[in-house]
Amino acid sequence: MNPANIVDDLIRDIKERLTLDGKNRVFEEGKELSSEFMKEKAEPEAFTKEFLIGKILDPLELEKLPEKSFETPKGHRSVDYRIKGKTGMFLVEAKPLNANLFEKSKDGGVNQIKGLFKLVEVKENYDFGVATDGLRWVFIDKNKEVVSDLNLETDYEQIRVFLVGKGKVISPKTEEEISKKFYDLYNALLHGGRYKDHENKQKTVSEVDGLVNNIIGVKEWAEKEQIAQVVMNRLIFIKFLQSKGIIGEDILKYLAEVKEDLLTPKLRQLFFGSLDRPKAERFDIDERFKDVPYLNGSLFVHTEVERKNIDYKVRAEILKNVLEFLDSFKFVHKEHLGNGDSVDPEILGYIFERAMTARDRKGTGAYYTPKSITKYISENTIYPCVIEKTNEILKTEKGYKDAELIRDIEELFILPATTLKEIWEKIILKLRVLDNACGSGAFLLAAANILFGLNKKINDKIGAENPDTTLKIIILVNNLYGVDINPNGIEIAKLRLWLWLADSYEPGYIKPLPNIDYNLRVGNSLIGYVDLSEFKSARLTLSDFLRDEEKPTLDKLLKERNDLIHEYKITWGEEAKELKSSVQELDVKISNLLNADLYQEFREKKIEINREEFLKLNPFHWGFEFYEVFALDKPKEERGFDVVIGNPPYVRADTQDADYQRQRELMERIGDYQTLYEKWDLFTAFIERSLKLLGKGGMFSYIVSNSFNTSKFADKSKKFIFENHCLKQIDFFKDITVFKGIGIENVILVVRKSGEKEKTRRILHTHSFENVEELEPSCDVNKTFRISPEIDFGDVFMGMELLGNICFLSKGMVIHAEERRYKGEFKKDDLISDKPTKINKKLYVEAKNIGRYKINKIKYLEWDTERSPKKLSRPTFQELYIHPKIIRGATVDGTYDKNGLVCNHSINVMVRYDDLKSVSNRSIENSIKKWTDKSRSALEEISLNFDLKYILTVLNSKFAKFYLNTIRRHRIEYYFYPDDFKRLPIKKVPLPSRRPFITLCDYMLFLNETEARRRTAKDLIDFIDKQVIDSLVYELYFKEKFEEDGLKTNLLGAVEPYLKETDNPGEIRDIVEKIKSDRRVMETISKIKSHKWVQIIE
């Protein structure tokens, strides 16, 4: 049976064996197969095994072992299949078609496999288990973790990969445990520290015994560390090659036995005299190294630090510890699953990434990105890009109609072979994928895997016979680009990609590693030229070419450099070194010209910066570094990358780092960015730069902090995307921690560089990345970046005033010494007393002292002294506090004050504009200017139609809290900024309709005035607040919606007759009892509470 058609043939065969009713029940309704659905009666499980599962396994050349019964504590347990493949053994538990594999009983397919892996015998001898009904295949690793839940019709290729041993059946959790164990020991051996051995016993390596401390002959600790790490990485690479049989002899075991005085010379012979030198050019090396393959690549070239400390030595005793560590793990490749703590190139890559981010994250905002995220983002950009470009060729060159175009990536492979070959040559081989903050290369590795899968399938379809190593070299040389400001990250990225290539090496067939130095570059992605059009005809200075008759243009030099690099990438040995030397000469000349011009731009814009500081910025000129992507002889719309992906640094505006703050200042002043707004996070600059780097129709995707959705600093960035590009998709995360230990929620953006507009696909991941829910698409910038509330308010609030048009909102005072003139003279606590004194005379509260309609405690602030308010960091203005006001915390409900209380910045103060009519203060004018186009006098006029107590009942209602939470800017639920409160709609109603709210507010303020009153009147407070006020607010805002849904209410008219002004607790209790006993009132409240919108809010 042809593997390409196996699934279609099997499904067709099964359907022919079922009755007409059976086909509908099984394949349309998803019912479990039973004998009554079959034309020829049979046991459902036996039927499924014979006509489905068996026919999947048979073509794969797997050996079915004799049936065996395993002894368990509860008796004997057999399994349907024991299978032996080329790389190991696994178990298969079969169930009838459409059976519930996750049934919770012990007979559920998944539970049966998990139960067997509790047995030592099974765990030691079998690599994984499968529970299947023929169509659904659930793979479970030996640690009883579900790895994949696959569907035969859509995931046949992945099922086949697992079954024949070409893919590892290991869960992310198990992989994480192995990765952590390896990394902890790796880090302890380098620096000293604690780790758990293979028996989970706690061990410690002292700092004195760490490899870093035992690099002899190097003074600087940072240089010791760099040398130790590069030595360790080389040894790991060699260990991996030994595991594959590429290096036949156990070189590392030999090195472990070498004497102290010979060890370092032997290492140099291996690294620089063998692995970096073709066999014909080797001399004066150990006999054991003569047959070591030539690898090329900068991994086995002296680093800059090694050249500086050319006589460094490694202590032999410490190296033995390192080699014992490497021996304690099984280094495997993808075709060998192995048992125990097996480490493959992918795990090694993530270990290297973790090592880098753990060291560098504090300053750079770099974090370890989970594999599921890198794969997801790569697929969601590369596949759509390929589909779009393919359809363009099919339409313009092949005459395909719209209905004939491909819709998903699988349809690519059913195109005619000649067309597919053309697509491969014109699109796949030329696709340019960039990570412009690549760190240690996680996203580039994910992209490499996606591209390899495409290349492999296309090669199979068109009959090409390119080996895996050739395809991988093509991808490394042609498709992948990375930039990072951290040179350690770039070195690790190269190592990871070389490991990825080496994973396909076979003994006797080893191609030297390609030179990817000019694909992965060190530099500052955010500062430097992108397009060099303005320099096309520029010539270098006369002093640079004093003796040349013809002074070449920059464009000519860039082309010359590009040709040299193209040749260098696929050349080895001395020729490669000569080529690189020529490139480096041009690099100096060209970068000097561009840097000089950029430096002059800085100076022309009155930016004070000396040359040393300028060069420390490490500007990166994209059109120079990656000329083939931005070639000046291409039309402008064809320049740029096809795909930009990554996880940029998250660095807040208030990060206390002088270099970072200086770069922010320069970026704001140089004028290259349109979206740097207020307290912008660094990732917003990366987003804008990424979109600029894309070619027409290119795809961009980042995972960034959820502050992009919720914070004001991202407003310009969101508007920029909406106005200039197409936001294809946004992914939200709920109850998922993507990056452990940093307390950040995340969002994924997918953007196409296109003016075509469409609704944004919105996806919610809840609890786990795999648990996905499609949200309603949106093209509204105000709704797209929010996880949709379950209520679409539509135009319900049309015609209402926003709170920001009624009240001036401000945070309270910042009560510590002003930083510039009085830094350190006093702190907040120095000014506050629990009791009034001669100087502590100002009534004072903080958010922790207030609550819902109540003030729990008043303190006393020092006032009218030399320190306060004169020297306060932010004294605000006193008229803010003397007028009646609402005070509310970011998370604490509000109350009302008319007694002149002052407060600190933990409280938001709300005062009607009309009450501030006579106050002249710049902060009021600035606030109005930022908020609205309305004049101050217009806002004063608007505020006359509202009462603070009426507003407070709305502000404290469940409706307001729900609504504010849907528009909030902070990542934490129910945490609101002043700008959030400003956007709360307040319904304008005549005074008679406001009076009941005002009266009820007075009741709540009175009953909450003292602790004793709160205790005795708790039932009254709860009823007025949760039953009466909340219901009145619902009616106030949703009355038209209620009527539209056939719900007629008049709660306001029913309650109002009972209300009267009083500050007598007994009278208030009588009023409440009368309301409770009014059947019409209580039925109306019940009706209101039964409405679907109210039920969602409640």
C-alpha positions, 0 to 999 in steps of 0.5 A, spaced: 500 500 500 502 506 497 504 510 504 502 517 500 495 514 499 494 509 505 489 513 509 484 515 504 485 507 502 483 505 509 478 510 510 474 508 504 475 500 506 472 501 513 466 505 510 465 499 505 465 494 510 459 498 514 452 499 513 449 506 511 447 507 518 453 505 520 457 510 516 453 516 519 453 514 526 461 512 526 463 518 521 458 523 522 456 522 529 462 520 532 459 514 535 463 508 538 463 502 533 459 496 535 457 490 531 450 492 529 454 498 524 458 492 520 455 489 514 459 482 517 458 482 524 465 482 528 467 484 535 468 491 534 476 491 537 478 485 533 475 489 527 479 495 528 485 491 529 484 487 523 482 493 518 485 499 521 491 498 526 494 492 523 494 496 516 497 502 519 503 498 522 504 493 517 507 497 511 512 500 516 517 494 517 515 493 524 516 486 528 510 484 532 512 480 538 509 474 541 503 476 546 506 477 553 502 478 559 505 482 565 505 481 572 502 487 576 500 488 583 493 487 581 494 481 577 496 479 570 495 485 564 496 483 557 497 488 551 494 488 544 501 489 541 508 489 543 512 492 537 520 492 535 523 497 531 530 499 528 531 503 535 527 500 540 520 497 542 513 500 544 506 497 546 500 499 543 493 498 546 487 497 541 480 500 542 474 500 538 473 505 533 471 512 536 472 509 543 473 514 549 481 513 549 481 517 556 476 513 559 477 514 567 476 507 568 482 502 569 480 499 562 481 506 558 486 505 553 490 511 556 490 508 563 492 501 561 498 504 558 500 508 564 498 502 568 503 498 565 509 503 565 508 503 573 512 496 572 520 496 572 520 491 567 516 495 562 519 502 563 526 499 562 525 495 556 519 499 552 520 506 550 513 509 549 506 506 549 500 508 544 493 508 545 489 508 539 482 506 536 485 506 529 483 514 527 486 517 534 493 515 536 495 517 543 502 517 545 505 516 552 512 516 554 515 512 559 514 517 565 506 516 564 506 523 560 501 524 554 506 527 549 501 527 543 494 526 541 494 525 533 488 524 528 490 519 523 487 523 517 491 530 519 497 527 522 499 521 519 506 523 517 507 525 525 504 518 527 509 514 522 515 518 524 513 516 532 512 509 530 518 508 526 523 511 531 524 518 527 521 522 532 522 522 540 516 520 544 517 525 550 513 530 553 515 537 554 515 535 562 520 530 561 524 533 557 524 539 561 526 535 567 532 532 563 534 539 561 534 542 568 538 536 571 543 537 565 543 544 566 544 544 573 550 540 573 553 543 567 552 550 571 555 547 577 561 544 573 563 551 570 561 556 576 560 551 582 554 550 585 548 545 587 545 540 583 542 533 583 545 527 581 542 521 577 539 518 583 536 525 585 541 526 591 543 533 592 551 534 591 555 540 591 561 543 587 565 548 590 567 555 586 574 553 587 573 546 583 569 549 577 572 549 570 572 557 570 576 558 576 581 552 573 583 556 567 590 558 568 594 564 566 588 568 565 587 574 569 580 577 568 574 573 571 569 574 565 575 572 560 576 565 564 568 564 564 568 565 556 574 560 555 571 555 560 564 555 556 567 555 549 571 549 551 565 546 555 561 547 548 566 544 544 567 538 548 559 537 548 559 537 540 565 532 540 561 527 545 555 528 540 559 526 534 562 520 538 555 518 540 553 518 532 560 514 530 562 520 526 568 520 531 570 513 532 575 513 537 573 515 544 577 521 544 574 524 550 576 518 554 583 519 552 584 526 554 581 524 561 587 520 562 592 525 559 597 528 564 597 535 566 603 538 562 600 535 556 593 536 556 592 543 554 597 542 548 593 536 546 586 540 546 589 545 541 591 539 537 584 537 537 580 543 536 585 547 532 589 542 528 584 537 527 577 539 527 578 546 524 583 543 518 582 538 512 586 532 513 591 533 508 593 539 511 594 537 518 601 536 521 604 535 528 598 532 531 597 526 535 596 519 532 589 519 535 587 525 531 589 524 524 582 521 522 578 525 526 573 529 521 574 536 518 568 540 521 570 547 519 566 552 522 568 557 527 566 553 533 574 550 532 577 557 531 581 561 536 576 566 539 578 573 540 579 572 548 583 565 546 587 569 542 588 575 547 590 569 552 594 564 547 597 561 553 591 559 557 591 552 560 586 547 563 587 543 569 587 536 568 583 534 574 577 539 573 577 536 566 576 529 568 570 531 572 567 535 566 568 528 562 565 524 567 559 529 567 558 528 559 559 520 560 553 520 565 548 522 560 546 518 554 548 523 548 543 521 542 540 523 535 533 523 533 533 516 530 535 513 537 530 514 542 534 511 548 532 510 555 534 514 561 537 521 561 538 521 554 540 528 551 539 530 544 541 536 540 534 539 541 535 539 549 542 541 548 540 547 544 535 549 550 540 548 555 545 552 552 539 557 551 537 557 558 545 558 560 545 564 556 538 567 559 540 565 566 546 569 565 544 575 561 536 576 562 537 581 568 540 586 563 537 585 557 530 582 558 532 576 555 528 569 557 528 562 555 522 561 550 518 554 550 519 550 544 511 550 543 511 557 542 517 557 537 514 552 533 507 555 533 510 562 531 514 559 526 509 555 523 504 561 523 508 566 519 512 561 514 506 557 512 502 563 510 508 566 507 509 560 502 502 559 501 501 567 499 507 567 494 505 560 491 498 563 489 501 569 486 505 564 482 499 560 480 495 566 478 500 570 474 504 565 471 500 558 471 493 561 470 489 558 476 483 561 478 481 563 485 477 557 487 484 553 485 489 556 489 491 552 495 488 554 502 493 550 507 500 548 506 498 540 505 495 542 499 502 545 496 504 538 496 499 535 491 501 540 486 504 537 479 511 535 480 514 540 475 510 546 478 512 544 485 519 544 483 518 551 480 515 553 487 521 550 491 526 554 486 523 560 486 520 561 493 522 556 498 530 556 497 530 564 497 525 565 503 529 569 508 527 568 515 530 573 520 530 573 528 532 580 530 533 579 537 535 572 536 539 570 543 541 563 542 537 561 536 531 558 539 526 561 533 531 560 528 532 553 530 524 552 530 524 555 523 530 551 520 525 545 522 519 548 519 523 549 512 527 542 513 520 539 513 518 543 507 524 541 503 524 534 505 517 533 502 518 537 496 524 533 494 520 526 495 515 529 491 519 531 485 524 525 485 530 529 488 535 525 491 538 531 496 540 528 502 538 531 509 545 534 510 545 538 503 538 540 505 540 543 512 546 546 509 542 550 504 537 552 509 543 555 514 546 558 508 540 561 504 534 562 509 536 564 516 538 570 519 539 572 526 542 579 530 543 580 537 547 585 541 550 579 545 556 576 542 555 570 547 548 569 544 550 569 537 556 563 538 550 559 542 546 560 536 551 558 531 552 552 535 545 550 536 544 550 528 551 546 527 548 541 532 542 541 528 546 539 522 550 534 525 544 530 527 543 528 520 551 526 519 552 519 517 559 515 518 563 516 512 559 522 509 560 528 513 560 535 509 564 540 513 560 545 517 558 551 513 560 558 514 554 562 517 558 568 520 555 572 515 548 570 517 548 571 524 551 577 526 552 581 533 549 588 533 544 593 535 538 591 531 535 598 533 540 603 531 543 604 524 540 604 517 535 599 514 535 601 506 541 604 503 538 607 497 541 614 499 548 612 499 547 608 492 552 613 489 556 615 495 564 614 494 569 613 500 573 618 502 579 620 498 584 618 504 581 611 504 583 610 496 588 615 495 592 611 490 586 609 486 584 612 480 577 610 480 574 611 487 568 605 487 561 607 489 558 604 496 553 600 491 559 597 488 563 595 494 557 592 497 556 588 491 563 586 491 562 584 498 556 580 497 559 576 492 565 574 496 561 572 502 556 568 498 563 564 496 565 564 503 559 560 506 561 554 501 568 554 502 573 551 507 580 551 509 585 556 507 581 559 501 575 560 506 580 564 511 583 568 505 576 570 503 574 572 510 580 576 510 578 580 504 571 581 506 573 584 513 577 589 509 571 591 506 567 591 512 572 596 515 571 601 510 564 600 509 562 600 516 566 606 517 563 610 512 556 609 514 558 610 521 561 616 520 554 619 516 550 616 522 554 620 527 554 626 523 546 625 523 546 625 531 550 631 531 546 635 526 540 634 530 544 637 536 545 630 540 551 631 544 555 624 543 562 623 542 565 618 538 567 613 543 560 613 546 557 612 539 561 606 537 559 603 544 552 603 541 554 598 536 550 600 530 547 595 525 546 597 518 541 592 515 542 594 508 550 593 509 550 587 513 545 583 509 546 586 502 542 580 499 536 582 502 536 589 501 540 589 494 539 596 491 538 594 484 532 590 486 525 595 486 524 597 493 518 593 494 522 587 493 527 589 499 526 586 506 525 579 509 519 575 508 519 573 515 521 576 522 519 572 528 522 572 535 521 574 542 524 581 543 527 583 550 522 586 555 525 592 558 521 597 562 522 605 561 524 605 568 529 600 568 535 603 572 541 602 567 545 608 565 546 605 558 539 603 557 536 610 559 541 613 554 539 609 548 532 611 549 534 618 549 538 617 543 532 613 539 527 618 541 531 624 538 534 621 532 527 620 529 527 613 526 521 611 530 514 613 530 511 609 535 515 611 542 510 613 546 510 615 553 513 610 558 514 605 552 517 598 553 523 596 549 519 591 545 515 596 542 521 599 538 523 592 536 516 591 533 516 597 529 523 596 526 521 589 525 515 591 520 520 596 517 525 590 515 519 586 512 518 586 504 512 587 501 507 581 503 512 579 509 509 576 515 511 578 522 510 575 529 512 576 536 511 574 543 511 580 547 508 582 554 501 583 555 502 590 557 502 591 549 494 590 550 493 594 556 498 599 557 498 606 554 505 606 551 503 601 546 497 605 543 501 608 538 504 602 536 497 598 535 495 604 531 501 604 527 499 596 525 492 598 524 493 603 519 499 601 515 499 593 516 494 587 516 494 584 523 492 577 521 492 574 528 492 575 536 493 570 541 491 571 548 494 567 554 489 566 560 492 562 566 498 560 563 505 562 565 509 562 558 516 564 562 517 561 569 518 566 574 518 573 571 510 574 573 509 576 566 502 575 561 504 574 554 500 575 547 502 573 540 502 578 534 501 576 527 502 581 522 502 581 514 505 587 511 500 589 507 495 595 506 489 590 505 484 590 511 481 584 514 478 582 521 483 579 526 483 572 528 483 572 535 485 566 539 485 564 547 489 559 550 487 557 557 490 553 562 495 550 557 498 552 550 494 546 547 487 548 550 485 553 544 478 557 543 476 561 537 474 568 540 470 573 535 474 576 530 475 584 530 477 589 526 476 595 531 482 597 534 479 598 541 476 591 541 481 587 538 486 587 543 482 585 549 480 578 551 472 579 549 467 580 554 462 575 554 457 581 553 458 585 546 455 592 549 455 595 542 452 602 542 448 601 549 453 607 551 451 611 546 450 618 548 453 617 555 458 622 558 465 619 560 467 620 567 473 624 564 468 629 561 465 630 568 471 629 573 478 631 573 482 625 575 488 625 579 493 621 583 494 623 590 501 626 592 508 623 592 510 623 599 517 623 600 523 628 598 524 631 591 529 627 588 533 632 585 534 638 590 532 634 597 534 627 595 534 622 602 532 628 607 526 624 609 521 618 607 514 618 607 513 615 614 517 620 617 511 625 615 506 621 618 503 620 625 497 616 627 495 622 632 495 629 631 500 633 633 502 641 632 505 639 625 502 633 624 495 636 622 493 634 615 487 629 615 491 623 611 489 617 608 492 611 603 488 606 599 489 601 604 485 605 609 479 606 605 474 601 602 467 601 599 463 607 602 468 607 608 474 610 611 477 605 616 482 609 619 485 617 618 492 619 619 495 625 620 500 628 615 506 633 617 504 640 614 506 647 613 513 646 615 520 646 612 519 639 609 511 639 607 509 640 602 514 644 600 519 639 599 515 633 597 516 629 590 509 631 588 505 635 592 499 636 587 495 642 588 491 643 595 484 645 591 484 638 589 483 636 596 478 641 599 472 640 594 467 634 595 471 628 592 471 621 590 477 617 592 478 610 590 484 606 589 487 602 583 484 595 586 480 598 592 473 600 591 471 608 592 468 612 598 466 620 598 469 625 602 467 632 603 472 634 609 478 636 606 482 629 606 489 629 603 492 622 600 498 619 597 498 616 590 495 610 592 489 613 591 485 616 585 482 623 586 475 625 582 473 632 583 467 635 578 470 640 573 465 645 576 468 645 583 475 647 580 472 653 576 476 658 580 482 654 580 488 656 575 493 650 575 497 647 569 496 640 571 488 641 570 490 644 563 495 639 561 490 633 563 484 636 559 489 637 553 491 630 553 484 627 554 479 631 550 478 636 544 473 639 549 474 646 552 475 647 560 469 651 560 465 645 556 467 640 561 465 645 567 458 645 564 457 638 563 459 636 570 453 641 572 449 635 570 452 630 575 452 629 582 458 625 586 454 621 590 450 619 584 457 617 580 459 613 586 454 608 586 455 607 579 463 607 580 462 601 586 457 597 582 458 590 579 457 593 572 462 598 573 467 593 575 466 588 570 466 594 564 472 597 567 475 590 567 474 589 560 477 596 558 483 596 563 490 597 561 494 593 567 495 586 566 492 584 573 485 583 573 481 589 576 487 593 577 485 600 574 489 606 572 486 614 572 485 613 564 481 607 565 476 610 570 476 616 565 473 611 560 467 609 564 460 611 561 456 615 566 448 616 564 445 623 564 439 623 567 434 628 570 435 630 578 429 627 580 432 620 577 438 621 580 436 623 587 434 615 589 441 614 588 444 620 592 439 617 598 442 610 597 449 613 597 448 617 603 445 610 607 451 607 605 456 612 607 452 613 614 452 605 615 459 604 614 461 610 618 464 607 624 466 599 625 460 598 630 455 601 625 458 596 620 457 590 624 450 591 627 448 593 620 451 588 615 445 585 613 442 592 611 449 594 607 449 588 603 442 588 601 442 596 599 449 595 596 448 588 592 440 588 591 438 595 590 443 599 588 446 594 583 440 592 580 438 600 579 444 601 576 443 595 571 436 598 570 439 604 569 444 602 563 440 596 560 433 598 560 433 598 553 436 591 552 431 589 557 425 591 553 428 588 547 429 582 550 421 582 553 423 584 560 420 590 562 422 593 569 421 599 573 425 598 579 427 606 580 419 607 580 418 602 585 423 603 590 423 611 590 417 612 594 420 608 600 426 613 600 427 619 605 433 623 607 435 620 614 441 619 619 437 614 623 439 607 623 432 605 625 429 608 620 433 606 615 432 599 617 424 600 617 425 602 610 429 596 608 424 592 611 418 595 607 422 594 600 424 587 602 416 586 603 414 589 597 413 583 592 413 588 586 420 590 588 423 583 590 420 580 583 423 586 579 430 585 582 429 577 581 427 579 573 433 584 573 438 578 576 435 573 571 437 577 565 443 573 561 447 580 561 446 581 569 448 573 570 454 574 566 456 580 570 454 577 577 
